[in-house]
Amino acid sequence: MPDEQPTETGNCYACKREFSYDPKEVTTFLVDLATGLPPGLTAFGTIRPATPEAVQRSVDLPVCPDCVAAAKRAGEAGGLWR
C-alpha cells in the first residue's frame, strides 16, 4: 500500500528492547562494534580522539523513542537543553 511506512525491527542501543522503526526517521548512535561504544568514548566515559579504524568499523544503531525521550528529559533537568 502506498501509505505504509517502510519499517524494520531491531534492538534499541540503549535499553536493548526490540522495536519497529522507519530507517529514514529513527534516531541512531554511531557505535564501534569492537567496543560497543561510540568511537572516541572510553569505557570510563572519557573522550579521546576517534581513530580512523574505530570509525571505519562502526555502524549506526537505532535508539527507541522511549530512550530518546528519557535522554531529553535528563538533559533538560541537567540544563543541557533549554
Biopython code that builds the backbone (N, CA, C, O; Angstrom):
import numpy as np
from Bio.PDB.StructureBuilder import StructureBuilder

atoms = [
    (1, "MET", "N", (0.827, -1.172, 0.000)),
    (1, "MET", "CA", (0.000, 0.000, 0.000)),
    (1, "MET", "C", (0.877, 1.242, 0.000)),
    (1, "MET", "O", (1.947, 1.233, 0.608)),
    (2, "PRO", "N", (0.457, 2.296, -0.658)),
    (2, "PRO", "CA", (1.288, 3.493, -0.749)),
    (2, "PRO", "C", (1.409, 4.267, 0.563)),
    (2, "PRO", "O", (2.378, 5.009, 0.729)),
    (3, "ASP", "N", (0.469, 4.130, 1.506)),
    (3, "ASP", "CA", (0.515, 4.879, 2.753)),
    (3, "ASP", "C", (1.360, 4.214, 3.829)),
    (3, "ASP", "O", (1.626, 4.827, 4.863)),
    (4, "GLU", "N", (1.781, 3.000, 3.617)),
    (4, "GLU", "CA", (2.556, 2.292, 4.627)),
    (4, "GLU", "C", (3.980, 2.832, 4.696)),
    (4, "GLU", "O", (4.607, 3.099, 3.671)),
    (5, "GLN", "N", (4.478, 2.987, 5.913)),
    (5, "GLN", "CA", (5.852, 3.417, 6.134)),
    (5, "GLN", "C", (6.768, 2.194, 6.061)),
    (5, "GLN", "O", (6.409, 1.126, 6.557)),
    (6, "PRO", "N", (7.938, 2.334, 5.452)),
    (6, "PRO", "CA", (8.877, 1.217, 5.474)),
    (6, "PRO", "C", (9.377, 1.028, 6.902)),
    (6, "PRO", "O", (9.815, 1.983, 7.544)),
    (7, "THR", "N", (9.311, -0.188, 7.386)),
    (7, "THR", "CA", (9.748, -0.429, 8.758)),
    (7, "THR", "C", (10.749, -1.565, 8.817)),
    (7, "THR", "O", (10.765, -2.475, 7.987)),
    (8, "GLU", "N", (11.572, -1.466, 9.827)),
    (8, "GLU", "CA", (12.495, -2.537, 10.185)),
    (8, "GLU", "C", (12.299, -2.810, 11.662)),
    (8, "GLU", "O", (11.726, -1.995, 12.384)),
    (9, "THR", "N", (12.770, -3.944, 12.099)),
    (9, "THR", "CA", (12.723, -4.297, 13.507)),
    (9, "THR", "C", (14.154, -4.482, 13.978)),
    (9, "THR", "O", (14.964, -5.127, 13.312)),
    (10, "GLY", "N", (14.453, -3.911, 15.128)),
    (10, "GLY", "CA", (15.792, -4.044, 15.697)),
    (10, "GLY", "C", (15.747, -3.780, 17.178)),
    (10, "GLY", "O", (14.696, -3.467, 17.737)),
    (11, "ASN", "N", (16.899, -3.908, 17.815)),
    (11, "ASN", "CA", (17.008, -3.666, 19.242)),
    (11, "ASN", "C", (17.548, -2.266, 19.490)),
    (11, "ASN", "O", (18.424, -1.783, 18.773)),
    (12, "CYS", "N", (17.009, -1.626, 20.518)),
    (12, "CYS", "CA", (17.450, -0.295, 20.909)),
    (12, "CYS", "C", (18.869, -0.379, 21.462)),
    (12, "CYS", "O", (19.180, -1.263, 22.259)),
    (13, "TYR", "N", (19.724, 0.540, 21.038)),
    (13, "TYR", "CA", (21.106, 0.578, 21.533)),
    (13, "TYR", "C", (21.144, 0.790, 23.042)),
    (13, "TYR", "O", (22.001, 0.224, 23.721)),
    (14, "ALA", "N", (20.227, 1.598, 23.580)),
    (14, "ALA", "CA", (20.265, 1.946, 24.999)),
    (14, "ALA", "C", (19.617, 0.886, 25.892)),
    (14, "ALA", "O", (20.250, 0.399, 26.828)),
    (15, "CYS", "N", (18.363, 0.527, 25.611)),
    (15, "CYS", "CA", (17.639, -0.374, 26.522)),
    (15, "CYS", "C", (17.579, -1.822, 26.031)),
    (15, "CYS", "O", (17.158, -2.714, 26.768)),
    (16, "LYS", "N", (17.995, -2.050, 24.803)),
    (16, "LYS", "CA", (18.046, -3.392, 24.194)),
    (16, "LYS", "C", (16.687, -3.990, 23.861)),
    (16, "LYS", "O", (16.613, -5.133, 23.411)),
    (17, "ARG", "N", (15.590, -3.224, 24.077)),
    (17, "ARG", "CA", (14.265, -3.743, 23.713)),
    (17, "ARG", "C", (14.111, -3.758, 22.205)),
    (17, "ARG", "O", (14.679, -2.921, 21.504)),
    (18, "GLU", "N", (13.338, -4.713, 21.710)),
    (18, "GLU", "CA", (13.057, -4.781, 20.277)),
    (18, "GLU", "C", (11.939, -3.802, 19.942)),
    (18, "GLU", "O", (10.953, -3.701, 20.671)),
    (19, "PHE", "N", (12.101, -3.079, 18.831)),
    (19, "PHE", "CA", (11.054, -2.162, 18.389)),
    (19, "PHE", "C", (11.104, -2.026, 16.883)),
    (19, "PHE", "O", (12.119, -2.320, 16.253)),
    (20, "SER", "N", (9.988, -1.572, 16.307)),
    (20, "SER", "CA", (9.892, -1.343, 14.862)),
    (20, "SER", "C", (10.098, 0.137, 14.598)),
    (20, "SER", "O", (9.676, 0.984, 15.384)),
    (21, "TYR", "N", (10.752, 0.441, 13.483)),
    (21, "TYR", "CA", (11.057, 1.837, 13.173)),
    (21, "TYR", "C", (11.202, 2.038, 11.679)),
    (21, "TYR", "O", (11.411, 1.095, 10.917)),
    (22, "ASP", "N", (11.085, 3.307, 11.281)),
    (22, "ASP", "CA", (11.341, 3.715, 9.907)),
    (22, "ASP", "C", (12.830, 4.054, 9.829)),
    (22, "ASP", "O", (13.267, 4.985, 10.505)),
    (23, "PRO", "N", (13.615, 3.345, 9.044)),
    (23, "PRO", "CA", (15.060, 3.581, 8.997)),
    (23, "PRO", "C", (15.438, 5.008, 8.600)),
    (23, "PRO", "O", (16.531, 5.472, 8.926)),
    (24, "LYS", "N", (14.550, 5.699, 7.903)),
    (24, "LYS", "CA", (14.849, 7.078, 7.495)),
    (24, "LYS", "C", (14.587, 8.080, 8.615)),
    (24, "LYS", "O", (15.093, 9.202, 8.567)),
    (25, "GLU", "N", (13.802, 7.692, 9.623)),
    (25, "GLU", "CA", (13.382, 8.618, 10.674)),
    (25, "GLU", "C", (13.959, 8.317, 12.053)),
    (25, "GLU", "O", (13.931, 9.189, 12.922)),
    (26, "VAL", "N", (14.473, 7.128, 12.281)),
    (26, "VAL", "CA", (14.903, 6.716, 13.616)),
    (26, "VAL", "C", (16.175, 7.446, 14.055)),
    (26, "VAL", "O", (17.048, 7.738, 13.237)),
    (27, "THR", "N", (16.268, 7.736, 15.353)),
    (27, "THR", "CA", (17.493, 8.285, 15.924)),
    (27, "THR", "C", (18.500, 7.144, 16.046)),
    (27, "THR", "O", (18.148, 6.041, 16.467)),
    (28, "THR", "N", (19.746, 7.410, 15.679)),
    (28, "THR", "CA", (20.775, 6.368, 15.740)),
    (28, "THR", "C", (22.010, 6.875, 16.468)),
    (28, "THR", "O", (22.224, 8.081, 16.592)),
    (29, "PHE", "N", (22.815, 5.943, 16.946)),
    (29, "PHE", "CA", (24.137, 6.219, 17.503)),
    (29, "PHE", "C", (25.152, 5.491, 16.648)),
    (29, "PHE", "O", (24.936, 4.345, 16.254)),
    (30, "LEU", "N", (26.260, 6.157, 16.360)),
    (30, "LEU", "CA", (27.371, 5.506, 15.686)),
    (30, "LEU", "C", (28.142, 4.735, 16.754)),
    (30, "LEU", "O", (28.626, 5.328, 17.718)),
    (31, "VAL", "N", (28.257, 3.418, 16.588)),
    (31, "VAL", "CA", (28.848, 2.557, 17.609)),
    (31, "VAL", "C", (29.960, 1.714, 17.004)),
    (31, "VAL", "O", (29.783, 1.082, 15.962)),
    (32, "ASP", "N", (31.109, 1.714, 17.671)),
    (32, "ASP", "CA", (32.243, 0.869, 17.304)),
    (32, "ASP", "C", (31.915, -0.549, 17.749)),
    (32, "ASP", "O", (31.752, -0.798, 18.943)),
    (33, "LEU", "N", (31.817, -1.471, 16.814)),
    (33, "LEU", "CA", (31.423, -2.840, 17.147)),
    (33, "LEU", "C", (32.458, -3.563, 18.006)),
    (33, "LEU", "O", (32.119, -4.521, 18.701)),
    (34, "ALA", "N", (33.714, -3.117, 17.967)),
    (34, "ALA", "CA", (34.744, -3.755, 18.781)),
    (34, "ALA", "C", (34.598, -3.414, 20.263)),
    (34, "ALA", "O", (34.960, -4.218, 21.121)),
    (35, "THR", "N", (34.071, -2.227, 20.568)),
    (35, "THR", "CA", (33.965, -1.795, 21.964)),
    (35, "THR", "C", (32.523, -1.711, 22.457)),
    (35, "THR", "O", (32.277, -1.764, 23.662)),
    (36, "GLY", "N", (31.568, -1.582, 21.534)),
    (36, "GLY", "CA", (30.182, -1.395, 21.921)),
    (36, "GLY", "C", (29.877, 0.037, 22.344)),
    (36, "GLY", "O", (28.804, 0.313, 22.880)),
    (37, "LEU", "N", (30.817, 0.946, 22.106)),
    (37, "LEU", "CA", (30.682, 2.357, 22.483)),
    (37, "LEU", "C", (30.841, 3.241, 21.253)),
    (37, "LEU", "O", (31.394, 2.803, 20.244)),
    (38, "PRO", "N", (30.366, 4.474, 21.326)),
    (38, "PRO", "CA", (30.627, 5.393, 20.222)),
    (38, "PRO", "C", (32.133, 5.593, 20.041)),
    (38, "PRO", "O", (32.864, 5.609, 21.032)),
    (39, "PRO", "N", (32.615, 5.745, 18.810)),
    (39, "PRO", "CA", (34.047, 5.962, 18.599)),
    (39, "PRO", "C", (34.514, 7.194, 19.372)),
    (39, "PRO", "O", (33.866, 8.240, 19.338)),
    (40, "GLY", "N", (35.637, 7.062, 20.066)),
    (40, "GLY", "CA", (36.173, 8.180, 20.823)),
    (40, "GLY", "C", (35.706, 8.227, 22.269)),
    (40, "GLY", "O", (36.198, 9.051, 23.041)),
    (41, "LEU", "N", (34.781, 7.375, 22.655)),
    (41, "LEU", "CA", (34.324, 7.322, 24.042)),
    (41, "LEU", "C", (34.961, 6.107, 24.701)),
    (41, "LEU", "O", (34.922, 5.007, 24.150)),
    (42, "THR", "N", (35.548, 6.303, 25.883)),
    (42, "THR", "CA", (36.198, 5.192, 26.575)),
    (42, "THR", "C", (35.224, 4.498, 27.515)),
    (42, "THR", "O", (34.130, 5.002, 27.767)),
    (43, "ALA", "N", (35.619, 3.350, 28.027)),
    (43, "ALA", "CA", (34.797, 2.610, 28.984)),
    (43, "ALA", "C", (34.622, 3.396, 30.278)),
    (43, "ALA", "O", (33.687, 3.140, 31.036)),
    (44, "PHE", "N", (35.519, 4.353, 30.538)),
    (44, "PHE", "CA", (35.424, 5.180, 31.748)),
    (44, "PHE", "C", (34.556, 6.416, 31.530)),
    (44, "PHE", "O", (34.346, 7.201, 32.455)),
    (45, "GLY", "N", (34.047, 6.591, 30.301)),
    (45, "GLY", "CA", (33.198, 7.733, 29.986)),
    (45, "GLY", "C", (33.967, 8.972, 29.573)),
    (45, "GLY", "O", (33.381, 10.042, 29.402)),
    (46, "THR", "N", (35.265, 8.838, 29.414)),
    (46, "THR", "CA", (36.061, 9.972, 28.960)),
    (46, "THR", "C", (36.099, 9.997, 27.437)),
    (46, "THR", "O", (35.785, 9.007, 26.775)),
    (47, "ILE", "N", (36.484, 11.134, 26.903)),
    (47, "ILE", "CA", (36.516, 11.301, 25.449)),
    (47, "ILE", "C", (37.962, 11.345, 24.979)),
    (47, "ILE", "O", (38.822, 11.961, 25.607)),
    (48, "ARG", "N", (38.205, 10.681, 23.868)),
    (48, "ARG", "CA", (39.518, 10.706, 23.217)),
    (48, "ARG", "C", (39.280, 10.860, 21.724)),
    (48, "ARG", "O", (38.166, 10.622, 21.257)),
    (49, "PRO", "N", (40.291, 11.249, 20.965)),
    (49, "PRO", "CA", (40.092, 11.316, 19.510)),
    (49, "PRO", "C", (39.757, 9.924, 18.956)),
    (49, "PRO", "O", (40.408, 8.936, 19.296)),
    (50, "ALA", "N", (38.754, 9.866, 18.118)),
    (50, "ALA", "CA", (38.375, 8.596, 17.495)),
    (50, "ALA", "C", (39.390, 8.248, 16.418)),
    (50, "ALA", "O", (39.750, 9.092, 15.598)),
    (51, "THR", "N", (39.841, 7.022, 16.425)),
    (51, "THR", "CA", (40.784, 6.589, 15.392)),
    (51, "THR", "C", (40.030, 6.310, 14.103)),
    (51, "THR", "O", (38.851, 5.959, 14.142)),
    (52, "PRO", "N", (40.690, 6.461, 12.964)),
    (52, "PRO", "CA", (40.030, 6.137, 11.695)),
    (52, "PRO", "C", (39.545, 4.683, 11.643)),
    (52, "PRO", "O", (38.513, 4.387, 11.041)),
    (53, "GLU", "N", (40.295, 3.789, 12.275)),
    (53, "GLU", "CA", (39.900, 2.373, 12.280)),
    (53, "GLU", "C", (38.603, 2.169, 13.058)),
    (53, "GLU", "O", (37.735, 1.399, 12.645)),
    (54, "ALA", "N", (38.479, 2.871, 14.196)),
    (54, "ALA", "CA", (37.266, 2.749, 15.010)),
    (54, "ALA", "C", (36.059, 3.280, 14.247)),
    (54, "ALA", "O", (34.983, 2.683, 14.293)),
    (55, "VAL", "N", (36.230, 4.382, 13.555)),
    (55, "VAL", "CA", (35.121, 4.944, 12.774)),
    (55, "VAL", "C", (34.758, 4.013, 11.627)),
    (55, "VAL", "O", (33.580, 3.827, 11.320)),
    (56, "GLN", "N", (35.769, 3.427, 10.993)),
    (56, "GLN", "CA", (35.524, 2.547, 9.849)),
    (56, "GLN", "C", (34.733, 1.301, 10.237)),
    (56, "GLN", "O", (33.899, 0.838, 9.459)),
    (57, "ARG", "N", (34.977, 0.759, 11.412)),
    (57, "ARG", "CA", (34.272, -0.469, 11.813)),
    (57, "ARG", "C", (32.974, -0.174, 12.557)),
    (57, "ARG", "O", (32.315, -1.096, 13.038)),
    (58, "SER", "N", (32.603, 1.090, 12.657)),
    (58, "SER", "CA", (31.393, 1.490, 13.370)),
    (58, "SER", "C", (30.156, 1.413, 12.476)),
    (58, "SER", "O", (30.235, 1.530, 11.253)),
    (59, "VAL", "N", (29.019, 1.214, 13.127)),
    (59, "VAL", "CA", (27.734, 1.160, 12.434)),
    (59, "VAL", "C", (26.731, 2.028, 13.190)),
    (59, "VAL", "O", (26.904, 2.297, 14.379)),
    (60, "ASP", "N", (25.681, 2.465, 12.491)),
    (60, "ASP", "CA", (24.596, 3.203, 13.132)),
    (60, "ASP", "C", (23.618, 2.218, 13.743)),
    (60, "ASP", "O", (23.098, 1.339, 13.056)),
    (61, "LEU", "N", (23.366, 2.368, 15.047)),
    (61, "LEU", "CA", (22.411, 1.509, 15.738)),
    (61, "LEU", "C", (21.218, 2.346, 16.185)),
    (61, "LEU", "O", (21.395, 3.472, 16.650)),
    (62, "PRO", "N", (19.990, 1.803, 16.050)),
    (62, "PRO", "CA", (18.790, 2.576, 16.375)),
    (62, "PRO", "C", (18.581, 2.738, 17.877)),
    (62, "PRO", "O", (19.001, 1.905, 18.681)),
    (63, "VAL", "N", (17.914, 3.845, 18.228)),
    (63, "VAL", "CA", (17.525, 4.121, 19.614)),
    (63, "VAL", "C", (16.008, 4.312, 19.626)),
    (63, "VAL", "O", (15.468, 5.061, 18.813)),
    (64, "CYS", "N", (15.328, 3.636, 20.544)),
    (64, "CYS", "CA", (13.858, 3.689, 20.579)),
    (64, "CYS", "C", (13.375, 5.062, 21.055)),
    (64, "CYS", "O", (14.105, 5.775, 21.745)),
    (65, "PRO", "N", (12.150, 5.429, 20.689)),
    (65, "PRO", "CA", (11.594, 6.727, 21.090)),
    (65, "PRO", "C", (11.536, 6.929, 22.608)),
    (65, "PRO", "O", (11.702, 8.051, 23.085)),
    (66, "ASP", "N", (11.303, 5.852, 23.371)),
    (66, "ASP", "CA", (11.266, 5.985, 24.837)),
    (66, "ASP", "C", (12.626, 6.424, 25.380)),
    (66, "ASP", "O", (12.693, 7.273, 26.268)),
    (67, "CYS", "N", (13.694, 5.858, 24.857)),
    (67, "CYS", "CA", (15.034, 6.218, 25.320)),
    (67, "CYS", "C", (15.419, 7.625, 24.861)),
    (67, "CYS", "O", (16.090, 8.351, 25.594)),
    (68, "VAL", "N", (15.003, 8.012, 23.663)),
    (68, "VAL", "CA", (15.264, 9.372, 23.188)),
    (68, "VAL", "C", (14.557, 10.372, 24.100)),
    (68, "VAL", "O", (15.145, 11.382, 24.487)),
    (69, "ALA", "N", (13.293, 10.093, 24.446)),
    (69, "ALA", "CA", (12.536, 10.980, 25.324)),
    (69, "ALA", "C", (13.173, 11.045, 26.714)),
    (69, "ALA", "O", (13.259, 12.121, 27.304)),
    (70, "ALA", "N", (13.619, 9.900, 27.238)),
    (70, "ALA", "CA", (14.258, 9.885, 28.556)),
    (70, "ALA", "C", (15.558, 10.686, 28.538)),
    (70, "ALA", "O", (15.861, 11.392, 29.500)),
    (71, "ALA", "N", (16.320, 10.586, 27.467)),
    (71, "ALA", "CA", (17.561, 11.349, 27.356)),
    (71, "ALA", "C", (17.275, 12.846, 27.290)),
    (71, "ALA", "O", (18.002, 13.647, 27.879)),
    (72, "LYS", "N", (16.218, 13.222, 26.576)),
    (72, "LYS", "CA", (15.845, 14.642, 26.502)),
    (72, "LYS", "C", (15.419, 15.159, 27.870)),
    (72, "LYS", "O", (15.794, 16.263, 28.266)),
    (73, "ARG", "N", (14.629, 14.355, 28.597)),
    (73, "ARG", "CA", (14.207, 14.774, 29.938)),
    (73, "ARG", "C", (15.413, 14.925, 30.856)),
    (73, "ARG", "O", (15.502, 15.892, 31.613)),
    (74, "ALA", "N", (16.337, 13.978, 30.791)),
    (74, "ALA", "CA", (17.541, 14.052, 31.627)),
    (74, "ALA", "C", (18.390, 15.262, 31.262)),
    (74, "ALA", "O", (18.948, 15.924, 32.138)),
    (75, "GLY", "N", (18.488, 15.548, 29.974)),
    (75, "GLY", "CA", (19.250, 16.712, 29.533)),
    (75, "GLY", "C", (18.616, 18.016, 29.971)),
    (75, "GLY", "O", (19.308, 18.958, 30.357)),
    (76, "GLU", "N", (17.291, 18.062, 29.910)),
    (76, "GLU", "CA", (16.589, 19.267, 30.339)),
    (76, "GLU", "C", (16.758, 19.485, 31.834)),
    (76, "GLU", "O", (16.944, 20.616, 32.281)),
    (77, "ALA", "N", (16.695, 18.411, 32.606)),
    (77, "ALA", "CA", (16.843, 18.522, 34.057)),
    (77, "ALA", "C", (18.259, 18.953, 34.425)),
    (77, "ALA", "O", (18.463, 19.657, 35.414)),
    (78, "GLY", "N", (19.238, 18.526, 33.624)),
    (78, "GLY", "CA", (20.616, 18.869, 33.892)),
    (78, "GLY", "C", (21.053, 20.165, 33.228)),
    (78, "GLY", "O", (22.212, 20.564, 33.346)),
    (79, "GLY", "N", (20.137, 20.822, 32.534)),
    (79, "GLY", "CA", (20.459, 22.100, 31.917)),
    (79, "GLY", "C", (21.126, 22.005, 30.552)),
    (79, "GLY", "O", (21.652, 23.003, 30.061)),
    (80, "LEU", "N", (21.118, 20.828, 29.927)),
    (80, "LEU", "CA", (21.752, 20.675, 28.619)),
    (80, "LEU", "C", (20.909, 21.280, 27.506)),
    (80, "LEU", "O", (21.450, 21.842, 26.554)),
    (81, "TRP", "N", (19.569, 21.169, 27.619)),
    (81, "TRP", "CA", (18.671, 21.733, 26.610)),
    (81, "TRP", "C", (17.807, 22.788, 27.271)),
    (81, "TRP", "O", (17.281, 22.576, 28.364)),
    (82, "ARG", "N", (17.667, 23.879, 26.634)),
    (82, "ARG", "CA", (16.795, 24.939, 27.177)),
    (82, "ARG", "C", (15.916, 25.462, 26.087)),
    (82, "ARG", "O", (15.105, 26.357, 26.324)),
]
sb = StructureBuilder()
sb.init_structure("model")
sb.init_model(0)
sb.init_chain("A")
sb.init_seg("    ")
for serial, (resi, resn, name, xyz) in enumerate(atoms, 1):
    if name == "N":
        sb.init_residue(resn, " ", resi, " ")
    sb.init_atom(name, np.array(xyz, "f"), 0.0, 1.0, " ", f" {name:<3s}", serial, name[0])
structure = sb.get_structure()
